[in-house]
Amino acid sequence: MITLTHLQKQFGHRLAVKDLTLSVPAGEIFGLLGHNGAGKSTTIGMMLGQVWPTAGHVRVCGHDVTTQRARALRQVGAIFEAPAFYDYLSGWRNLEILSHYTASTPKSRIQEVVDWVGLTGRVHSPVRTYSHGMRARLALAQALLPQPALLILDEPGSGLDPEGIAEMRQTILRLHRELGLTILLSSHLLTEVEQLCSHIAVLQHGEKVFDGTIADVRATRGRVALRTRNFPAAVALLREKNLISDSDGKEYIHLKADVPVDAIARALVQAGHEVSGLWAREQTLEDFYLQLVQAAPPPAN
């Protein structure tokens, strides 16, 4: 659905996106992660034809965005950066006006998307009376107007309270499940990404540092929590026996490949250590992401 090939964008002397190759398969919810300034928004801008690449190619829905922008984006809906609305007009009138930027949209379609995002009872109220969550739903309704096959959402949960985040999550899942949309999601909310996405890519300093599935992330060997009276002595013993590769020095150890947890318990008990707790800790996306970005080298000057 989206193919980026050796994509690059330079602003003056600053390289915002460097040699990015990425593929988003049809039918997936795909997460694009990275800290502020990592290149996510620039990348999405190039996907939507709003930022011109310095080098490389962007194909969306089978068409090159730089040479066939109208065709490439015909079946694309997007929330990009901060959606702007006419506050003194109703949500309905805003949708009517926005729909004319692409093609005239029948009232039945506007009503359909309003129902989809849960704005039915307030769509004829002025937008200035909307809560932040209602504005987010109006933005999503606008993105759905062209009956997209691909939905690009840049920080859709930004500024929402926990209830609004949960509602947005359920709406995205419903759109994916019932309409079969391919969804590219950029977000800082790692817990939400973990619950929504099947596949992620992580950008750091404009470069891709990871591209894989959420299952890959969870399968990556995580930490094991160890509770014992003398943690440093226990770690020293386990290192001597070549059972662990690392430790945080306080409560977690990292097992070497193919070492089962019960081997740790057996070695410690046989050496006279009291073990009050020992359990594997499943690696979360947050664990994985923080380790990944902290390990990535800074950009070359």
C-alpha positions in Angstrom: 0.0 0.0 0.0 3.0 2.3 0.8 6.5 1.8 -0.6 9.4 4.1 0.3 12.6 3.5 -1.6 15.9 5.1 -0.5 13.9 8.2 0.6 15.8 11.2 1.7 14.9 14.8 2.7 17.4 17.6 3.5 16.5 21.0 4.9 19.5 23.2 4.3 22.4 21.4 6.1 20.1 19.2 8.1 19.3 15.7 6.9 15.8 15.0 8.3 15.2 11.6 6.6 18.2 9.5 5.5 18.0 6.6 3.0 14.6 5.3 4.2 13.3 2.1 2.6 10.0 0.9 4.0 6.9 -1.1 2.9 3.4 -1.0 4.5 1.4 -4.0 3.3 -2.3 -3.7 2.6 -4.6 -4.6 5.4 -2.3 -3.9 8.3 -2.3 -1.4 11.1 1.3 -0.2 10.9 3.0 2.0 13.6 5.6 4.6 12.8 7.6 5.5 16.0 10.3 7.9 16.9 11.0 10.8 19.2 10.3 14.4 18.3 12.6 15.3 15.4 13.2 11.7 14.4 11.7 12.3 10.9 8.2 10.9 11.3 6.2 14.0 10.3 8.6 14.7 7.4 8.2 11.1 6.2 4.4 11.4 6.4 4.5 14.8 4.6 6.3 13.1 1.7 3.7 10.3 1.6 1.0 12.9 1.3 2.8 15.0 -1.3 3.2 18.0 1.0 6.9 17.7 1.4 9.1 17.2 -1.7 11.8 14.5 -1.3 15.4 15.4 -1.9 16.0 11.9 -3.3 14.3 8.5 -3.5 10.8 7.5 -4.4 7.4 7.4 -2.6 4.6 5.1 -4.0 1.2 5.1 -2.4 -1.7 2.9 -3.6 0.5 1.8 -6.6 1.3 5.4 -7.8 4.3 7.7 -7.5 3.4 10.6 -5.3 5.7 13.1 -6.9 4.6 12.5 -10.5 1.0 11.2 -10.0 -0.1 12.8 -6.8 -3.8 12.9 -7.6 -3.9 9.2 -8.5 -1.7 8.2 -5.5 -3.9 10.0 -3.0 -7.3 9.4 -4.5 -8.0 6.6 -1.9 -6.1 8.2 1.0 -7.6 9.8 4.1 -5.3 11.6 6.6 -5.1 13.4 9.9 -1.8 15.3 9.5 -0.4 17.8 12.1 -3.2 19.9 13.7 -6.5 19.7 11.8 -7.9 23.2 11.2 -11.7 23.9 11.3 -13.9 26.9 11.1 -14.9 27.3 14.8 -18.0 29.5 14.1 -19.5 26.8 11.8 -21.0 23.5 12.7 -19.2 20.2 12.4 -21.5 19.3 9.5 -20.8 22.5 7.6 -17.1 22.0 8.1 -17.3 18.6 6.6 -19.3 19.9 3.6 -16.7 22.5 2.9 -13.7 20.1 3.4 -15.4 17.6 1.1 -15.4 20.0 -1.8 -11.6 20.3 -1.7 -11.5 16.8 -3.4 -15.0 16.1 -4.8 -18.6 16.8 -4.1 -19.8 14.4 -1.4 -23.4 13.4 -0.9 -25.2 14.2 2.4 -25.6 10.4 2.9 -21.9 9.9 2.9 -21.3 12.8 5.4 -24.0 11.3 7.7 -22.3 7.9 7.4 -18.9 9.1 8.6 -20.6 11.2 11.3 -22.3 8.1 12.6 -19.0 6.1 12.3 -17.1 8.5 14.6 -19.9 9.0 17.1 -20.7 12.7 16.5 -24.3 12.3 15.5 -25.8 14.2 18.5 -23.4 17.2 18.1 -22.6 17.5 14.5 -24.9 20.5 14.0 -23.3 22.4 16.9 -20.6 25.1 16.4 -17.1 23.6 16.5 -16.1 26.2 19.1 -18.3 24.3 21.6 -16.5 20.9 20.9 -14.2 19.3 23.4 -10.8 18.1 22.3 -12.1 14.6 21.9 -14.9 15.8 19.7 -12.5 17.7 17.5 -10.4 14.6 17.1 -13.5 12.7 16.0 -14.4 15.4 13.5 -10.9 15.2 12.1 -11.3 11.5 11.7 -14.7 12.0 10.0 -13.0 14.4 7.5 -10.3 11.8 6.8 -13.0 9.2 6.1 -15.0 11.3 3.6 -13.3 10.1 0.4 -14.0 6.4 1.3 -10.3 5.7 1.6 -8.5 2.4 1.3 -5.6 3.8 3.3 -5.8 6.0 6.4 -2.8 7.9 7.6 -3.1 9.2 11.2 -0.4 11.4 12.7 -0.7 11.4 16.5 -4.5 10.8 16.6 -4.5 10.5 20.4 -2.6 13.7 21.0 -4.1 15.7 23.9 -6.9 13.3 24.6 -7.8 12.2 28.1 -7.7 8.4 28.9 -11.3 8.0 28.0 -10.8 9.8 24.7 -7.7 7.7 23.9 -9.7 4.5 24.6 -12.5 5.7 22.3 -10.1 6.5 19.5 -8.5 3.1 19.9 -11.8 1.3 19.6 -12.8 3.4 16.6 -9.5 2.7 14.8 -9.9 -1.1 15.4 -13.5 -1.0 14.2 -12.4 0.8 11.0 -9.8 -1.7 10.4 -12.0 -4.7 11.2 -15.3 -3.6 9.5 -14.0 -1.5 6.5 -10.8 -3.4 5.9 -8.7 -0.2 5.9 -4.9 -0.2 5.8 -3.9 2.2 8.6 -0.5 4.0 9.1 -0.4 5.3 12.7 2.3 7.7 14.1 2.1 8.0 17.8 4.1 8.7 21.0 1.6 6.5 23.0 3.5 3.3 23.0 0.9 1.3 24.9 -1.7 2.3 22.3 0.6 1.3 19.4 1.2 -2.1 21.1 -2.5 -2.7 21.3 -3.3 -1.5 17.8 -0.5 -2.3 15.5 0.7 -5.6 13.9 3.9 -4.1 12.5 6.1 -1.2 13.5 9.1 0.8 12.2 11.2 3.0 14.4 13.0 6.1 13.2 16.0 7.7 15.0 17.8 10.8 13.7 16.0 10.3 10.4 17.2 6.7 9.9 15.2 3.4 10.3 16.6 1.5 13.3 13.9 -1.2 13.4 11.3 -2.7 11.1 9.4 -5.7 12.3 6.2 -7.1 13.9 4.9 -6.6 17.4 5.3 -10.4 17.8 9.0 -10.0 17.0 9.3 -7.3 19.8 7.6 -9.6 22.3 9.7 -12.6 21.3 12.9 -10.7 21.8 14.5 -12.1 24.9 13.4 -10.0 27.9 14.6 -9.6 31.4 14.3 -12.0 34.3 13.5 -10.6 37.7 15.6 -12.1 40.5 14.9 -11.7 44.2 17.7 -12.9 46.5 19.4 -11.7 49.7 22.7 -10.9 48.0 22.0 -9.9 44.4 25.6 -8.9 43.5 27.0 -12.3 44.7 24.3 -14.1 42.8 25.1 -12.3 39.6 28.8 -13.0 40.0 28.0 -16.7 40.4 25.7 -16.8 37.3 28.3 -14.9 35.2 31.0 -17.4 36.4 28.7 -20.3 35.2 28.1 -18.5 31.9 24.3 -18.5 32.4 23.7 -14.7 32.0 24.8 -12.1 29.6 24.0 -8.9 31.6 22.4 -7.5 34.7 21.1 -4.1 35.7 22.9 -4.4 39.0 19.7 -4.2 41.1 17.0 -6.7 40.3 17.1 -7.9 36.6 19.3 -10.4 34.8 19.5 -11.2 31.1 19.7 -14.9 30.3 22.1 -16.2 27.6 20.5 -17.9 24.6 18.8 -21.3 25.4 19.3 -20.9 29.2 16.0 -21.8 30.9 14.9 -20.0 34.0 14.9 -23.2 36.1 18.7 -23.5 35.4 19.2 -20.2 37.2 17.2 -21.3 40.2 19.1 -24.6 40.4 22.5 -23.0 40.2 21.7 -20.5 42.9 20.1 -22.9 45.3 23.0 -25.4 44.9 25.5 -22.6 45.7 23.6 -21.8 48.9 21.8 -18.6 47.7 18.3 -18.0 49.1 15.9 -17.3 46.1 12.7 -15.6 47.1 11.6 -14.8 43.6 12.5 -15.6 40.0 10.3 -15.0 37.0 10.5 -14.0 33.3 9.3 -10.5 32.5 7.7 -10.2 29.0 9.3 -7.4 27.1 6.9 -4.6 26.3 7.1 -2.2 23.4 8.1 0.5 25.8 11.0 -1.6 27.0 12.1 -2.4 23.5 11.7 1.1 22.2 13.7 2.7 25.0 16.5 0.2 24.7 16.6 0.7 21.0 16.7 4.5 20.9 19.2 4.7 23.8 21.5 2.4 22.0 21.3 4.2 18.7 24.4 6.4 18.0 24.0 10.2 17.6 23.9 11.6 14.0 27.3 12.4 12.5 28.0 16.1 12.2 
